[in-house]
Amino acid sequence: MTKGVQNVSQVQIKVDNLNLWYGEKQALKNISMQIPKNSVTALIGPSGCGKSTFLRCLNRMNDLVKNCRIEGKISIEEKDIYGPDVDVVDLRKKVGMVFQKPNPFPMSIFDNVAYGPRIHGADRKDLDSIVEQALRSAAIWEETSDRLKSPALSLSGGQQQRLCIARTLAVKPRTILFDEPTSALDPISTARIEDLIMDLKKDYTIVIVTHNMQQAARISDYTGFFLMGKLIEFGQTRQIFQNPQEQSTEDYITGRFG
Amino acid sequence: MGLSSKTSEKIAFSLLILATLIVAGFVLIILGYIILNGYGAINLEFITQMPNRMMTEGGIYPAIVGTIYLIIGSMSVALPIGVMAAIYLNEYAGESRTTWLIEMAINNLAGTPSVVFGLFGLALFVKYFGFGPSILSASLTLALLILPVIIRSTEEALITVPKEYRESSLALGVSKWQTIRHVVLPAAIPGIITGSVLSIGRVAGETAPILFTGAAYFLPRLPDSVYSQFMALPYHLFVLATAGTNIAKTRPIQYGTALVLLIIVLSLNLVAVLIRRHYRNKLKI
């Protein structure tokens, strides 16, 4: 059964009966869901529930894990991303990812953002404007425009994370995956990233894994609740938080466990 | 009753500092001894002239040039091969019995006595490939000798590059090789340079591997091709000190030669430290 979002105008990501094993251990069980385009979808659940593992299926980062085996089907923009003719490198251009810990490269601010476009063959004369546009979209242009040549690692943690978002935007993905992007940040930096994510959904489809239920409630349109490798419930955020259909969802969001 | 923690702390501290002082002391004594005995021999003529009068007078210019050729020759073979092998082993090979065997072989190669490399070079490069006793044969032999050092230090440098760099590069739709080329290798360069410098020190200082592969007892001219024999500082020193025409008389030349060798190695180390610092500053804050 595909869990719940009704009347979705356009589906960006469609998952059918996804199962994943790490060696003998099954980490994802029979997951089916449809993630709508130009929305923010939050994945919540206790540690080890499989939400990050699921996220890493969407840009095939799990390919890097040894003994990881996947069954089922994931389509993004109606294309089976585990199909035989899929170029993983090309997939990851279209499906960007921002990680838990801010992880800029040990290069200048400019070079960090220009890194992707440069390798993907952007024209040298266009780089300045690509970088500026990405930094503006990631709401960090004002703070960095006068110091583009300084090392990225001289920025604060929150700034580094916005730089990482800019670095992802510069490659012009259509979907962006966020893996607990604020869990290493202070409340003010967190608020800025949350504003940014809500702003980005105009142009991108966003899937965010978060530990923080308030964050899911604040910024997402849809929420999926994971527990022990299963997708227990998926629907509009308001409905999940105000009127959950499953007992374990209610227990989790009311803080009875997790 | 055991010692009180304060007493044992004092004893441990004293022993540790004593060990450090012994090491530092010997380094200073060796350096001081060579400098004191050698600096008198060093002048412009000594480093720019050919040896003279059965090597009892004149300079050591051809030996300096020979050693520099050996460094250039062996490094230009061993550095690219070693770095590429390390990249393959660390980034691509994965864990398998074959990889394990290769790693074991490299470790054993690192422990092989250098005179064995010399005999091997004689058999393979001098005889079998017919390069004769030459700069080429000696450089290739030395390259084999330092290959494990370069592979090992490059692998260690690659391992210390954080996994996050690789992941975030791959997540940008950058291929594995491009990731290695543009993110992993630049971050590993300081470590690779450190390994290379250690190797340069060995190339400049080793005698046994060049003994059978091309070093000349006495050759009052510069090598004119890679197939020429050559003089080299460590072998020249060995010859003067053991088989020279007048060992006592050439004592100052021996110390002078040792000092020149030391200066070459130390200044290469210095250059490497500067390059490493440059890269560190560029990479970090």
Contacts between the chains, C-beta under 8 A, distances in Angstrom:
chain1	res1	chain2	res2	distance
A	59	B	171	6.3
A	61	B	167	7.0
A	61	B	170	7.3
A	61	B	171	6.6
A	64	B	167	7.6
A	64	B	170	7.3
A	66	B	94	7.9
A	89	B	173	5.4
A	89	B	174	7.1
A	89	B	175	5.0
A	90	B	173	6.6
A	91	B	173	7.5
A	92	B	170	6.6
A	92	B	171	5.7
A	92	B	172	6.8
A	92	B	173	4.0
A	92	B	174	8.0
A	93	B	172	7.4
A	93	B	173	3.1
A	94	B	173	7.6
A	96	B	171	6.7
A	96	B	172	7.1
A	97	B	168	7.8
A	97	B	171	4.0
A	99	B	164	6.7
A	99	B	167	6.8
A	99	B	168	6.2
A	99	B	171	7.7
A	101	B	164	6.5
A	103	B	162	7.5
A	103	B	164	3.9
A	103	B	165	6.9
A	103	B	167	7.7
A	103	B	168	5.0
A	105	B	165	6.1
A	105	B	168	7.5
A	105	B	169	7.5
A	105	B	183	5.8
A	106	B	165	7.8
A	106	B	186	7.8
A	106	B	187	6.0
A	106	B	283	3.9
A	106	B	284	6.4
A	107	B	283	7.8
A	115	B	169	7.5
A	115	B	172	6.9
A	115	B	174	7.7
A	115	B	182	7.2
A	115	B	183	8.0
A	116	B	172	4.3
A	116	B	173	6.9
A	116	B	174	6.8
A	119	B	172	7.9
A	119	B	174	5.3
A	119	B	178	5.4
A	119	B	182	6.7
A	120	B	173	7.0
A	151	B	283	7.8
A	151	B	284	6.8
A	151	B	285	5.3
A	153	B	284	6.4
A	153	B	285	5.3
A	154	B	285	4.9
A	164	B	168	7.0
A	167	B	168	7.7
A	167	B	172	6.9
A	168	B	171	7.6
A	168	B	172	6.8
A	171	B	172	5.3
A	171	B	173	5.9
